[in-house]
Amino acid sequence: MLLKLVEYHWAESIEDALLLLARLDTRTVPLAGGTYLLGLQDDSIQAVVALRDLELAYFSEDTRYLHIGAMTTLQNMADEPLLKEFATGLLAHTALMSSSSRLIRNCATLGGTVAAGNSAQADLLTALVALEAEAVVRSGSKTQVNLSGGTAERPGLALAGVIYKGKQERRLPCGTCSVERRPNELILEVVVPRPAASCGTSFTRIGRTPTDVALLNAVAVVEIEDGVYRRVRLAMGGVNMEPVRLRGVERQLEGQAAAQFQASERLQAVIRTGMNDFRPPDDVRASGGYRRVSGPSLVYRVLEEATNVSLWRGMVSSGKSV
């Protein structure tokens, strides 16, 4: 609990929230769903800014990106028809699997999940890394100036206590946003690049029980054109573990004919070689050795499924008979 909390602000605009977060004399943090923040034992937090009235819960899309507002809850993501179609439903599925409790999913937000990083223990974060999603963050500032009225030779208008409000936006990868985001920056939305029509995705996880947090999870995003791997993205994550890209496996597959990896032995060899530098951490739930041994089988499973989905979607989009 936040036992040293002395201020609670209900922001009515993004600019007001940014001005409060920019204060140096009082440590102020944003309050979204509260599922992570209220469980912290952090006595240094003195003030919170509630974001519920900022109209940051939305879905929109353009020719290049899918935009999801930071205050969108995980339950809304799981229920959204647009997400059930986007990237073969990967975001909707991982949002649902991120918590077994509907009560938590109705409170937990996308922005809060990205801001908490691996502390959120959300499968959704691994999917965002595999999809190369970015968080749009904005910082605000204020400058107070006092201008005198000038002189007889050079008269001027006297202005006292004028406040100039400024803002600056930038994009951060969702996988590293929790460590790169500055305390005065607010996550506004998450932008996800639109995959190709032939995109195939897959997600799997290991947990002690079906409703427990994932000891290890894996996500594959595959785009095959003319029988060739044009784009392969693989990510692994889990509880108390920062999601990581398996770039070694990705490099070995991209540009290669998918048919030559139909034999499971060859694909397994590629995965083993590409995961030589995979070094997951230890914690009280699972050892790093267990995760290293289990990882290749999870990657093989999601890669095989995503490949099959991409091949099928490619045939459907081209009008070929299946």
Beta strands, then each sheet from edge to edge (+ up, - down):
strand 1: 7-10
strand 2: 28-31
strand 3: 47-50
strand 4: 59-61
strand 5: 65-69
strand 6: 134-147
strand 7: 159-173
strand 8: 185-193
strand 9: 199-206
strand 10: 216-225
strand 11: 228-238
strand 12: 241-245
sheet 1: 1+ 3+ 2+
sheet 2: 4+ 5- 8+ 6- 7+
sheet 3: 9+ 10- 11+ 12-
end
